[in-house]
Amino acid sequence: MQISQAAAQRLASDLWGLVWAYPGSGDIKKGFSVAELAQWCHRVKFDGALVFGHMPERELEWLHHQGYPVVVVDAEPIGPFPRVVHDNYGGMKAAVEHLLELGHTKIAFLRGDRPYHYSVRQKAYEDTLLQAGIQPDPELIISIRRPKPRVADAIKFWFSLPDSRRPTALAAGSDIIAAFVAQEAQKQGIRIPHDLSLTGYDDEPFAVAVHPPLTTLHVSWADMGIAGANLLLERLQNPYLHQEGETEPTRIVVPSQLVVRESTAPPASKT
Protein backbone atom coordinates (compact mmCIF):
# COMPACT_ATOMS: atom_id res chain seq x y z
CA MET A 1 0.00 0.00 0.00
CA GLN A 2 2.87 2.43 0.69
CA ILE A 3 3.82 2.53 -2.96
CA SER A 4 0.33 3.37 -4.25
CA GLN A 5 -0.48 5.79 -1.42
CA ALA A 6 2.72 7.76 -2.06
CA ALA A 7 1.92 7.89 -5.78
CA ALA A 8 -1.62 9.09 -5.08
CA GLN A 9 -0.36 11.86 -2.80
CA ARG A 10 2.17 13.00 -5.39
CA LEU A 11 -0.46 13.09 -8.13
CA ALA A 12 -2.87 14.95 -5.85
CA SER A 13 -0.24 17.63 -5.22
CA ASP A 14 -0.53 18.50 -8.95
CA LEU A 15 -4.33 18.21 -8.84
CA TRP A 16 -4.49 14.81 -10.52
CA GLY A 17 -6.60 12.01 -9.12
CA LEU A 18 -5.84 8.30 -9.04
CA VAL A 19 -8.51 5.83 -10.14
CA TRP A 20 -7.92 2.48 -8.46
CA ALA A 21 -8.40 -0.77 -10.33
CA TYR A 22 -7.25 -4.30 -9.60
CA PRO A 23 -7.68 -6.26 -12.83
CA GLY A 24 -5.77 -9.36 -11.78
CA SER A 25 -3.11 -11.15 -13.77
CA GLY A 26 -3.38 -12.40 -17.31
CA ASP A 27 -1.01 -15.22 -16.36
CA ILE A 28 -3.51 -17.07 -14.20
CA LYS A 29 -6.70 -18.92 -15.01
CA LYS A 30 -9.58 -16.51 -15.54
CA GLY A 31 -7.05 -13.68 -15.48
CA PHE A 32 -7.51 -10.27 -17.00
CA SER A 33 -7.77 -10.01 -20.77
CA VAL A 34 -7.32 -7.26 -23.34
CA ALA A 35 -11.06 -7.43 -24.09
CA GLU A 36 -11.92 -6.84 -20.43
CA LEU A 37 -9.35 -4.05 -20.25
CA ALA A 38 -10.96 -2.39 -23.29
CA GLN A 39 -14.41 -2.66 -21.72
CA TRP A 40 -13.14 -1.13 -18.49
CA CYS A 41 -11.48 1.74 -20.37
CA HIS A 42 -14.78 2.52 -22.13
CA ARG A 43 -16.54 2.76 -18.77
CA VAL A 44 -13.93 4.77 -16.87
CA LYS A 45 -12.41 8.06 -18.00
CA PHE A 46 -8.69 8.41 -17.29
CA ASP A 47 -5.67 10.07 -18.88
CA GLY A 48 -2.75 7.76 -18.11
CA ALA A 49 -1.89 4.48 -16.42
CA LEU A 50 0.41 3.90 -13.46
CA VAL A 51 0.80 0.13 -13.25
CA PHE A 52 2.03 -1.35 -9.97
CA GLY A 53 3.68 -4.73 -10.43
CA HIS A 54 3.18 -7.18 -13.25
CA MET A 55 0.68 -6.65 -16.06
CA PRO A 56 1.10 -8.83 -19.17
CA GLU A 57 2.76 -7.01 -22.06
CA ARG A 58 -0.27 -7.46 -24.31
CA GLU A 59 -2.37 -5.28 -21.96
CA LEU A 60 0.41 -2.70 -21.63
CA GLU A 61 0.80 -2.59 -25.41
CA TRP A 62 -2.94 -2.12 -25.87
CA LEU A 63 -2.94 0.87 -23.48
CA HIS A 64 0.12 2.29 -25.25
CA HIS A 65 -1.42 1.97 -28.72
CA GLN A 66 -4.63 3.59 -27.47
CA GLY A 67 -2.55 6.67 -26.67
CA TYR A 68 -2.45 6.39 -22.88
CA PRO A 69 0.86 7.29 -21.22
CA VAL A 70 1.93 4.19 -19.29
CA VAL A 71 4.45 3.96 -16.44
CA VAL A 72 5.24 0.66 -14.71
CA VAL A 73 6.40 0.49 -11.09
CA ASP A 74 8.12 -2.58 -9.58
CA ALA A 75 8.26 -4.67 -12.77
CA GLU A 76 10.42 -4.98 -15.89
CA PRO A 77 8.12 -5.49 -18.89
CA ILE A 78 9.35 -5.99 -22.42
CA GLY A 79 8.62 -2.88 -24.46
CA PRO A 80 8.97 0.90 -24.46
CA PHE A 81 7.32 1.47 -21.10
CA PRO A 82 9.06 3.77 -18.60
CA ARG A 83 9.57 1.98 -15.33
CA VAL A 84 10.68 2.41 -11.72
CA VAL A 85 12.34 -0.55 -10.03
CA HIS A 86 14.32 -1.07 -6.88
CA ASP A 87 17.89 -2.29 -7.01
CA ASN A 88 17.25 -6.02 -6.77
CA TYR A 89 20.75 -6.82 -8.00
CA GLY A 90 22.60 -4.38 -5.76
CA GLY A 91 20.50 -5.32 -2.74
CA MET A 92 21.14 -9.05 -3.00
CA LYS A 93 24.80 -8.37 -3.72
CA ALA A 94 24.98 -6.42 -0.43
CA ALA A 95 23.32 -9.30 1.45
CA VAL A 96 25.75 -11.91 0.10
CA GLU A 97 28.75 -9.61 0.69
CA HIS A 98 27.59 -9.19 4.29
CA LEU A 99 27.54 -12.98 4.75
CA LEU A 100 30.95 -13.32 3.11
CA GLU A 101 32.40 -10.63 5.39
CA LEU A 102 31.13 -12.61 8.38
CA GLY A 103 33.18 -15.57 7.15
CA HIS A 104 30.54 -17.70 5.41
CA THR A 105 31.63 -19.54 2.28
CA LYS A 106 28.78 -22.06 1.98
CA ILE A 107 25.81 -19.81 1.30
CA ALA A 108 22.49 -21.16 0.03
CA PHE A 109 19.83 -19.28 -1.94
CA LEU A 110 16.09 -19.93 -1.62
CA ARG A 111 13.64 -18.28 -4.01
CA GLY A 112 10.11 -18.42 -5.37
CA ASP A 113 9.43 -19.32 -8.98
CA ARG A 114 7.27 -16.50 -10.39
CA PRO A 115 8.19 -12.79 -9.95
CA TYR A 116 11.10 -11.46 -11.99
CA HIS A 117 12.70 -10.15 -8.79
CA TYR A 118 13.87 -13.63 -7.87
CA SER A 119 15.77 -14.16 -11.11
CA VAL A 120 17.63 -10.85 -10.72
CA ARG A 121 18.41 -11.62 -7.08
CA GLN A 122 19.68 -15.10 -7.97
CA LYS A 123 21.96 -13.62 -10.62
CA ALA A 124 23.38 -11.21 -8.02
CA TYR A 125 23.88 -14.07 -5.55
CA GLU A 126 25.78 -16.15 -8.11
CA ASP A 127 27.87 -13.24 -9.42
CA THR A 128 28.86 -12.14 -5.92
CA LEU A 129 30.03 -15.63 -4.99
CA LEU A 130 32.03 -15.88 -8.23
CA GLN A 131 33.63 -12.51 -7.57
CA ALA A 132 34.71 -13.87 -4.18
CA GLY A 133 36.27 -16.90 -5.85
CA ILE A 134 33.48 -19.28 -4.81
CA GLN A 135 31.80 -21.47 -7.42
CA PRO A 136 28.03 -21.52 -6.76
CA ASP A 137 26.85 -25.02 -5.82
CA PRO A 138 23.66 -25.89 -7.79
CA GLU A 139 22.44 -27.98 -4.85
CA LEU A 140 22.47 -24.88 -2.65
CA ILE A 141 20.01 -23.09 -4.95
CA ILE A 142 16.37 -24.15 -4.61
CA SER A 143 13.19 -22.62 -6.03
CA ILE A 144 10.14 -23.44 -3.93
CA ARG A 145 7.00 -24.39 -5.83
CA ARG A 146 3.57 -25.85 -5.21
CA PRO A 147 3.13 -28.54 -4.16
CA LYS A 148 6.88 -29.22 -3.78
CA PRO A 149 9.60 -28.45 -2.96
CA ARG A 150 8.48 -26.53 0.10
CA VAL A 151 10.63 -24.53 2.49
CA ALA A 152 10.61 -27.52 4.82
CA ASP A 153 11.93 -29.76 2.04
CA ALA A 154 14.76 -27.35 1.24
CA ILE A 155 15.89 -27.04 4.87
CA LYS A 156 15.69 -30.79 5.42
CA PHE A 157 17.72 -31.44 2.26
CA TRP A 158 20.44 -28.92 3.04
CA PHE A 159 20.91 -30.16 6.60
CA SER A 160 21.16 -33.74 5.38
CA LEU A 161 24.28 -32.84 3.37
CA PRO A 162 27.75 -33.71 4.70
CA ASP A 163 29.31 -31.06 6.95
CA SER A 164 31.72 -30.09 4.17
CA ARG A 165 28.83 -29.04 1.91
CA ARG A 166 26.13 -28.03 4.38
CA PRO A 167 25.31 -24.29 4.18
CA THR A 168 26.11 -22.10 7.15
CA ALA A 169 24.14 -19.18 5.73
CA LEU A 170 21.04 -18.69 3.62
CA ALA A 171 20.12 -15.68 1.47
CA ALA A 172 16.35 -15.83 1.04
CA GLY A 173 14.75 -14.17 -1.94
CA SER A 174 12.19 -12.35 0.22
CA ASP A 175 11.26 -11.70 3.84
CA ILE A 176 8.22 -13.96 3.47
CA ILE A 177 10.44 -16.87 2.47
CA ALA A 178 12.91 -16.01 5.25
CA ALA A 179 10.09 -15.99 7.84
CA PHE A 180 9.06 -19.50 6.75
CA VAL A 181 12.72 -20.56 6.97
CA ALA A 182 12.95 -19.26 10.55
CA GLN A 183 9.75 -21.07 11.47
CA GLU A 184 10.86 -24.33 9.88
CA ALA A 185 14.37 -24.09 11.35
CA GLN A 186 12.86 -23.92 14.81
CA LYS A 187 10.78 -27.04 14.10
CA GLN A 188 13.86 -28.93 12.91
CA GLY A 189 16.02 -27.81 15.85
CA ILE A 190 18.24 -25.53 13.74
CA ARG A 191 19.40 -22.45 15.61
CA ILE A 192 19.51 -19.09 13.82
CA PRO A 193 22.11 -17.63 13.54
CA HIS A 194 24.27 -20.21 15.40
CA ASP A 195 23.65 -23.03 12.90
CA LEU A 196 22.40 -20.92 9.99
CA SER A 197 22.68 -17.20 9.33
CA LEU A 198 19.63 -15.89 7.49
CA THR A 199 18.92 -12.82 5.36
CA GLY A 200 15.67 -11.69 3.76
CA TYR A 201 14.68 -9.01 1.31
CA ASP A 202 12.14 -6.11 1.40
CA ASP A 203 12.22 -5.20 5.12
CA GLU A 204 8.56 -6.05 5.59
CA PRO A 205 6.94 -4.72 8.79
CA PHE A 206 7.06 -8.23 10.30
CA ALA A 207 10.85 -8.56 9.76
CA VAL A 208 11.57 -7.28 13.29
CA ALA A 209 9.09 -9.81 14.73
CA VAL A 210 10.83 -12.82 13.14
CA HIS A 211 12.81 -14.75 15.75
CA PRO A 212 15.53 -13.62 15.75
CA PRO A 213 14.89 -10.24 14.06
CA LEU A 214 15.74 -10.49 10.39
CA THR A 215 18.74 -9.02 8.59
CA THR A 216 17.25 -7.79 5.32
CA LEU A 217 17.24 -5.20 2.55
CA HIS A 218 15.13 -2.11 3.07
CA VAL A 219 13.24 -0.82 0.05
CA SER A 220 11.59 2.61 0.08
CA TRP A 221 8.25 1.80 -1.50
CA ALA A 222 7.20 5.42 -0.99
CA ASP A 223 10.16 6.64 -3.07
CA MET A 224 9.20 4.20 -5.80
CA GLY A 225 5.59 5.41 -5.84
CA ILE A 226 6.66 9.05 -5.99
CA ALA A 227 9.15 8.37 -8.78
CA GLY A 228 6.49 6.55 -10.77
CA ALA A 229 4.02 9.39 -10.31
CA ASN A 230 6.66 11.92 -11.40
CA LEU A 231 7.34 9.95 -14.59
CA LEU A 232 3.63 9.81 -15.38
CA LEU A 233 3.12 13.52 -14.66
CA GLU A 234 6.02 14.32 -16.96
CA ARG A 235 4.28 12.49 -19.79
CA LEU A 236 0.83 13.87 -19.03
CA GLN A 237 2.12 17.43 -19.03
CA ASN A 238 4.27 16.99 -22.14
CA PRO A 239 3.00 14.05 -24.23
CA TYR A 240 5.57 14.68 -26.97
CA LEU A 241 8.55 14.53 -24.62
CA HIS A 242 9.19 10.87 -25.37
CA GLN A 243 8.40 9.72 -28.89
CA GLU A 244 8.22 6.31 -30.52
CA GLY A 245 11.60 4.94 -31.48
CA GLU A 246 13.43 5.51 -28.20
CA THR A 247 16.23 2.96 -28.01
CA GLU A 248 15.74 2.36 -24.29
CA PRO A 249 12.78 3.19 -22.03
CA THR A 250 13.36 5.50 -19.10
CA ARG A 251 14.39 3.37 -16.12
CA ILE A 252 14.71 4.72 -12.59
CA VAL A 253 16.40 2.48 -10.02
CA VAL A 254 15.67 3.10 -6.33
CA PRO A 255 18.51 1.76 -4.13
CA SER A 256 18.09 -0.89 -1.44
CA GLN A 257 19.76 -0.54 1.97
CA LEU A 258 21.13 -3.40 4.07
CA VAL A 259 19.63 -3.53 7.58
CA VAL A 260 21.67 -5.78 9.89
CA ARG A 261 19.78 -7.44 12.74
CA GLU A 262 20.26 -10.55 14.88
CA SER A 263 19.66 -13.26 12.27
CA THR A 264 23.24 -13.13 10.95
CA ALA A 265 26.54 -13.91 12.69
CA PRO A 266 29.90 -15.50 11.87
CA PRO A 267 29.71 -19.27 11.31
CA ALA A 268 29.99 -21.30 14.51
CA SER A 269 33.50 -22.47 13.64
CA LYS A 270 34.65 -18.85 13.61
CA THR A 271 33.01 -17.71 16.84
KOLMARLO-51798 format. One record per residue (C-alpha): x, y, z. Coordinates in steps of 0.001 Angstrom, whole numbers, padded with zeros to 6 digits, always signed. Last residue first. Example, Ala and Ser with C-alpha at 12.3 -4.5 7.8 and 13.67 -1.06 7.14 Angstrom:
# residues 2
+013670-001060+007140 +012300-004500+007800 
//
This chain:
# residues 271
+033014-017705+016842 +034652-018847+013609 +033497-022471+013640 +029988-021295+014508 +029713-019274+011307 +029905-015505+011871 +026536-013909+012692 +023237-013132+010950 +019660-013260+012269 +020263-010549+014884 +019776-007441+012736 +021675-005781+009886 +019635-003528+007581 +021127-003404+004067 +019758-000537+001974 +018092-000893-001438 +018508+001762-004134 +015667+003096-006327 +016397+002481-010015 +014712+004717-012588 +014385+003374-016116 +013364+005502-019102 +012780+003192-022034 +015736+002357-024286 +016231+002963-028010 +013426+005509-028202 +011604+004942-031482 +008219+006311-030516 +008397+009719-028885 +009194+010867-025374 +008554+014530-024620 +005574+014675-026969 +002996+014050-024225 +004273+016986-022138 +002118+017433-019027 +000827+013868-019029 +004280+012487-019792 +006022+014317-016959 +003121+013520-014656 +003631+009809-015382 +007337+009947-014590 +006659+011920-011396 +004018+009388-010307 +006488+006554-010775 +009155+008372-008778 +006661+009050-005986 +005594+005413-005841 +009196+004203-005804 +010160+006637-003071 +007199+005420-000992 +008246+001803-001500 +011593+002613+000080 +013245-000817+000053 +015128-002112+003070 +017244-005199+002552 +017251-007792+005319 +018742-009016+008586 +015745-010495+010389 +014891-010239+014060 +015535-013616+015753 +012814-014745+015746 +010827-012820+013138 +009091-009812+014729 +011570-007282+013288 +010852-008556+009760 +007061-008225+010297 +006945-004717+008792 +008561-006046+005586 +012221-005197+005124 +012137-006115+001400 +014682-009008+001314 +015673-011694+003763 +018921-012816+005356 +019635-015886+007487 +022684-017197+009328 +022402-020921+009990 +023646-023025+012903 +024274-020207+015399 +022110-017632+013541 +019515-019085+013822 +019397-022449+015610 +018238-025534+013744 +016018-027814+015854 +013865-028926+012910 +010780-027042+014099 +012862-023918+014811 +014367-024092+011351 +010864-024330+009876 +009749-021075+011473 +012955-019257+010547 +012718-020564+006968 +009064-019503+006751 +010087-015992+007835 +012910-016006+005249 +010440-016874+002468 +008224-013955+003475 +011259-011697+003843 +012186-012352+000218 +014748-014166-001944 +016346-015827+001044 +020117-015677+001474 +021042-018686+003615 +024142-019182+005732 +026114-022098+007152 +025314-024290+004181 +026135-028028+004380 +028826-029038+001909 +031718-030088+004173 +029310-031065+006947 +027751-033705+004699 +024281-032836+003368 +021162-033740+005382 +020914-030160+006597 +020444-028920+003039 +017718-031443+002260 +015693-030787+005418 +015891-027037+004875 +014764-027346+001237 +011932-029761+002040 +010609-027516+004819 +010628-024527+002490 +008477-026532+000100 +009599-028451-002964 +006883-029216-003778 +003132-028541-004165 +003569-025847-005205 +006997-024394-005835 +010140-023438-003932 +013194-022623-006026 +016370-024153-004610 +020010-023089-004954 +022466-024879-002646 +022441-027977-004849 +023655-025886-007791 +026847-025023-005823 +028026-021524-006758 +031797-021471-007422 +033476-019284-004809 +036272-016902-005855 +034714-013866-004176 +033635-012506-007570 +032031-015876-008234 +030033-015626-004992 +028863-012138-005917 +027866-013244-009422 +025784-016153-008111 +023880-014074-005548 +023383-011210-008021 +021964-013617-010621 +019682-015102-007967 +018412-011624-007084 +017626-010854-010721 +015775-014158-011107 +013873-013631-007873 +012695-010150-008791 +011097-011457-011991 +008194-012789-009950 +007266-016497-010387 +009428-019324-008976 +010112-018420-005373 +013645-018283-004013 +016089-019926-001616 +019831-019283-001938 +022486-021163+000031 +025806-019812+001296 +028776-022062+001979 +031631-019544+002275 +030539-017699+005412 +033176-015574+007146 +031129-012606+008384 +032398-010632+005389 +030953-013321+003115 +027537-012978+004751 +027589-009188+004292 +028745-009612+000687 +025751-011907+000104 +023318-009295+001449 +024981-006420-000434 +024802-008367-003715 +021145-009055-003000 +020504-005322-002744 +022598-004380-005757 +020745-006822-008000 +017249-006025-006771 +017886-002287-007012 +014320-001066-006884 +012342-000551-010034 +010677+002409-011718 +009572+001983-015325 +009061+003774-018596 +007323+001472-021096 +008967+000902-024463 +008621-002884-024460 +009351-005987-022423 +008120-005486-018885 +010418-004983-015886 +008256-004669-012767 +008125-002582-009582 +006404+000486-011088 +005244+000661-014708 +004451+003963-016438 +001933+004186-019294 +000862+007294-021217 -002455+006387-022880 -002548+006666-026668 -004625+003592-027469 -001419+001969-028717 +000124+002286-025248 -002938+000870-023482 -002945-002116-025866 +000800-002590-025411 +000413-002699-021625 -002367-005279-021963 -000271-007458-024305 +002764-007007-022062 +001100-008827-019165 +000685-006650-016063 +003183-007185-013249 +003676-004734-010430 +002027-001355-009973 +000801+000126-013254 +000407+003899-013458 -001889+004481-016416 -002746+007760-018112 -005665+010074-018877 -008692+008406-017294 -012408+008060-018002 -013926+004772-016872 -016538+002763-018768 -014779+002523-022134 -011477+001738-020370 -013142-001131-018486 -014409-002661-021720 -010958-002391-023288 -009353-004046-020252 -011919-006845-020429 -011060-007433-024092 -007319-007263-023338 -007767-010010-020774 -007508-010266-016996 -007055-013683-015476 -009583-016507-015539 -006698-018923-015007 -003512-017072-014203 -001007-015217-016362 -003378-012398-017310 -003110-011152-013767 -005771-009364-011778 -007678-006256-012826 -007246-004305-009602 -008402-000771-010331 -007917+002479-008461 -008512+005830-010136 -005842+008296-009036 -006598+012009-009117 -004486+014809-010523 -004330+018206-008836 -000526+018495-008954 -000242+017631-005220 -002867+014947-005852 -000462+013093-008132 +002169+013002-005387 -000364+011863-002800 -001623+009086-005080 +001921+007886-005783 +002716+007760-002057 -000479+005790-001424 +000333+003375-004247 +003819+002535-002956 +002868+002432+000691 +000000+000000+000000 
//
